[in-house]
Amino acid sequence: MNIVTRPGALMSFDRLPYEEAWELQRALVEERVADRRPDTLVLLEHEPVFTIGRSGQPAHWKDDEKSLQAAGYPVYHVERGGSVTYHGPGQIVGYPILRLSHFSTGPKGYMQLLEEVLIRTLADWGITGRRTDKLPGVWVGEEIKEKIAAMGVRIAGGVTMHGFALNVNVDLAPFRRIVPCGIAGCRVTSMQAVLDRPLDVSMVRRRIAELFAQVFGLVWTIWVPRRTADSAPVGPEHAANSSRGLVEQSTPTRG
């Protein structure tokens, strides 16, 4: 597939509560649909949270929703595809806000491009990631397959939102409270578990950004959180209505 190189915006946060990131996504989608901003990738980590997609069912969590909330986990029903999953520190979450027609592909091809970004990322750390027929995401292992990256997207008005989650150093215990992605018998792993050592999450995040730009044919301009006089970052709740909580950093970067 020939992809024309085009400008893109990269936003990176260390950690962000889910609700704030969800609000940011919706604001960015509105701007992208109106062509007020370029194709954008948001990379971040979340505070511990469970999210339930459109195909989620009560049978997909071992603890019911009220038990999860009582244990201190927020639970959100969201508009992405897929079932229930966990997000937490040490997991890199990517939210691409893209006009899909720019990439000469449909929903299935788009998911394969996301998988390709993560497969290439894992390869840089010596991990062989694989696709599995009819099951989105990236898997490791041969005889016993374990899921190392989950995916769930929404496409509306020709623009994507939600995206992928790559387990780097994330605590895997919360996944035992659910049926991950609604797949019976699904085993979940992380880069740390495969390599038996913790990784620098910021390095993995940078590599994802570089490889995403390569696979999707984008040249990044970096957007950073606007800072107040005391240098505290302004949260993305201020980004609604033209993303005024973010400012452009002038130096473009190519993947």
GIGI-V932959 format. One record per pair of residues at least 24 apart in sequence whose C-alpha atoms are under 7 Angstrom apart, sorted by the first residue. I is the first residue (numbers start at 1). J is the second residue. D is the distance in Angstrom with one decimal. If there is no record, write none. Layout:
# GIGI-V932959
i: {I & I}
j: {J & J}
d: {D & D}
This chain:
# GIGI-V932959
i: {3 & 3 & 3 & 4 & 5 & 5 & 5 & 6 & 6 & 6 & 7 & 7 & 7 & 7 & 8 & 8 & 8 & 8 & 8 & 8 & 8 & 9 & 9 & 9 & 9 & 9 & 9 & 9 & 9 & 10 & 10 & 10 & 10 & 10 & 10 & 10 & 11 & 11 & 11 & 11 & 11 & 11 & 12 & 12 & 12 & 13 & 13 & 14 & 14 & 15 & 15 & 15 & 15 & 16 & 16 & 16 & 16 & 17 & 17 & 18 & 20 & 20 & 21 & 23 & 24 & 24 & 24 & 24 & 25 & 27 & 27 & 27 & 28 & 29 & 29 & 31 & 33 & 33 & 39 & 39 & 39 & 40 & 40 & 40 & 41 & 41 & 41 & 41 & 42 & 42 & 42 & 43 & 43 & 43 & 43 & 44 & 44 & 44 & 45 & 45 & 45 & 45 & 45 & 45 & 46 & 46 & 46 & 47 & 47 & 48 & 48 & 48 & 48 & 49 & 49 & 49 & 49 & 49 & 49 & 50 & 50 & 50 & 50 & 50 & 50 & 50 & 51 & 51 & 51 & 51 & 51 & 51 & 51 & 52 & 52 & 52 & 52 & 52 & 52 & 53 & 53 & 53 & 53 & 53 & 53 & 53 & 53 & 54 & 54 & 54 & 54 & 54 & 55 & 55 & 55 & 56 & 56 & 56 & 56 & 60 & 60 & 60 & 60 & 61 & 61 & 61 & 62 & 62 & 62 & 63 & 63 & 79 & 80 & 80 & 80 & 80 & 81 & 81 & 81 & 82 & 82 & 83 & 83 & 84 & 84 & 84 & 85 & 85 & 86 & 86 & 88 & 89 & 90 & 90 & 90 & 90 & 90 & 91 & 91 & 91 & 91 & 91 & 91 & 92 & 92 & 92 & 92 & 93 & 93 & 93 & 94 & 94 & 94 & 95 & 95 & 95 & 95 & 96 & 96 & 96 & 96 & 97 & 97 & 97 & 98 & 98 & 99 & 99 & 99 & 100 & 100 & 100 & 113 & 117 & 117 & 117 & 117 & 121 & 121 & 146 & 146 & 146 & 146 & 147 & 147 & 147 & 148 & 148 & 148 & 167 & 168 & 168 & 168 & 169 & 169 & 210 & 211 & 213 & 213 & 214 & 219 & 219 & 219 & 219 & 220 & 220 & 220 & 221 & 221 & 221 & 221 & 221 & 222 & 222 & 222 & 223 & 223 & 223 & 224 & 224}
j: {103 & 216 & 217 & 217 & 217 & 218 & 219 & 217 & 218 & 219 & 38 & 218 & 219 & 220 & 38 & 39 & 40 & 218 & 219 & 220 & 221 & 38 & 39 & 40 & 41 & 220 & 221 & 222 & 223 & 40 & 41 & 42 & 220 & 221 & 222 & 223 & 41 & 42 & 43 & 222 & 223 & 224 & 42 & 43 & 44 & 43 & 44 & 44 & 45 & 44 & 45 & 46 & 47 & 44 & 45 & 46 & 47 & 46 & 47 & 46 & 236 & 237 & 236 & 237 & 236 & 237 & 239 & 240 & 161 & 240 & 241 & 243 & 97 & 97 & 159 & 242 & 157 & 159 & 97 & 98 & 99 & 96 & 97 & 98 & 94 & 95 & 96 & 97 & 94 & 95 & 96 & 92 & 93 & 94 & 95 & 92 & 93 & 94 & 88 & 89 & 90 & 91 & 92 & 93 & 87 & 88 & 89 & 88 & 89 & 73 & 87 & 88 & 89 & 73 & 74 & 75 & 86 & 87 & 88 & 74 & 75 & 76 & 84 & 85 & 86 & 87 & 75 & 76 & 77 & 78 & 84 & 85 & 86 & 76 & 77 & 78 & 83 & 84 & 85 & 77 & 78 & 79 & 80 & 81 & 82 & 83 & 84 & 79 & 80 & 81 & 82 & 83 & 81 & 82 & 83 & 82 & 83 & 84 & 182 & 84 & 178 & 179 & 182 & 177 & 178 & 179 & 177 & 178 & 179 & 177 & 178 & 154 & 152 & 153 & 154 & 162 & 152 & 153 & 154 & 152 & 181 & 181 & 182 & 180 & 181 & 182 & 180 & 181 & 174 & 175 & 170 & 170 & 167 & 168 & 169 & 170 & 201 & 165 & 166 & 167 & 168 & 169 & 170 & 165 & 166 & 167 & 205 & 164 & 165 & 166 & 163 & 164 & 165 & 161 & 162 & 163 & 164 & 160 & 161 & 162 & 163 & 159 & 160 & 161 & 159 & 160 & 158 & 159 & 160 & 158 & 159 & 160 & 215 & 208 & 211 & 212 & 215 & 207 & 208 & 186 & 187 & 188 & 189 & 187 & 188 & 189 & 188 & 189 & 190 & 191 & 192 & 199 & 201 & 198 & 199 & 255 & 255 & 254 & 255 & 255 & 252 & 253 & 254 & 255 & 252 & 253 & 254 & 249 & 250 & 251 & 252 & 253 & 248 & 249 & 252 & 247 & 248 & 249 & 248 & 249}
d: {6.1 & 6.8 & 5.7 & 6.2 & 4.5 & 5.3 & 7.0 & 6.5 & 5.1 & 6.2 & 6.7 & 5.5 & 4.9 & 6.2 & 5.4 & 5.0 & 5.6 & 5.6 & 5.6 & 4.8 & 6.2 & 6.3 & 6.3 & 4.5 & 6.4 & 5.4 & 5.0 & 5.9 & 6.6 & 5.8 & 5.0 & 6.1 & 5.9 & 6.1 & 4.9 & 5.9 & 6.2 & 4.7 & 6.3 & 6.3 & 5.1 & 6.2 & 5.8 & 4.8 & 5.8 & 6.3 & 4.7 & 5.5 & 5.9 & 5.7 & 4.5 & 5.3 & 6.8 & 6.8 & 6.2 & 5.1 & 6.5 & 5.5 & 5.4 & 6.0 & 6.0 & 5.8 & 6.9 & 6.7 & 5.8 & 6.8 & 6.3 & 6.4 & 6.8 & 5.0 & 6.2 & 6.9 & 7.0 & 6.2 & 6.8 & 6.6 & 6.6 & 6.5 & 5.8 & 4.6 & 6.5 & 5.8 & 5.0 & 6.2 & 6.8 & 5.7 & 4.3 & 6.1 & 5.6 & 5.0 & 6.2 & 6.8 & 5.7 & 4.6 & 6.5 & 5.8 & 5.4 & 6.7 & 6.6 & 5.6 & 6.8 & 5.9 & 5.3 & 5.8 & 6.0 & 5.0 & 5.8 & 5.1 & 6.0 & 6.4 & 5.7 & 4.2 & 6.8 & 5.4 & 5.1 & 6.1 & 5.9 & 5.4 & 6.4 & 6.3 & 4.9 & 6.5 & 6.9 & 5.7 & 4.5 & 6.3 & 5.6 & 4.8 & 5.9 & 6.7 & 5.6 & 5.6 & 6.5 & 6.1 & 4.8 & 6.0 & 5.3 & 4.2 & 6.6 & 6.1 & 5.3 & 5.9 & 5.2 & 5.3 & 5.0 & 4.6 & 6.1 & 6.0 & 6.2 & 5.4 & 6.0 & 6.4 & 6.6 & 5.3 & 4.9 & 6.8 & 3.9 & 5.8 & 6.9 & 6.7 & 6.0 & 4.8 & 5.1 & 6.2 & 3.8 & 5.3 & 5.2 & 5.0 & 6.9 & 5.6 & 6.8 & 6.6 & 5.5 & 4.8 & 4.8 & 6.3 & 4.9 & 5.4 & 6.3 & 5.5 & 6.1 & 4.8 & 5.3 & 6.1 & 5.1 & 6.4 & 5.5 & 5.7 & 7.0 & 6.3 & 6.4 & 5.8 & 6.8 & 5.6 & 4.4 & 4.1 & 6.7 & 6.5 & 5.6 & 4.6 & 5.3 & 6.5 & 5.2 & 5.6 & 5.2 & 6.6 & 6.7 & 5.7 & 4.3 & 6.4 & 5.7 & 5.3 & 6.3 & 6.0 & 4.9 & 4.8 & 6.9 & 6.5 & 5.9 & 6.8 & 6.2 & 6.4 & 5.1 & 5.2 & 5.3 & 5.3 & 5.7 & 4.5 & 6.7 & 5.8 & 5.9 & 6.9 & 6.9 & 6.8 & 5.8 & 5.6 & 6.6 & 6.6 & 6.1 & 6.9 & 4.8 & 5.1 & 5.9 & 6.1 & 4.7 & 5.9 & 6.1 & 5.2 & 5.4 & 6.3 & 5.9 & 6.9 & 6.8 & 6.0 & 6.7 & 4.0 & 6.0 & 6.8 & 4.7 & 5.1 & 6.7 & 5.8 & 4.6 & 6.6 & 5.3 & 4.8 & 5.8 & 6.8 & 6.8 & 6.3 & 4.2 & 6.1 & 6.3 & 5.3 & 6.6 & 5.5 & 4.5 & 5.5 & 6.5 & 6.8}
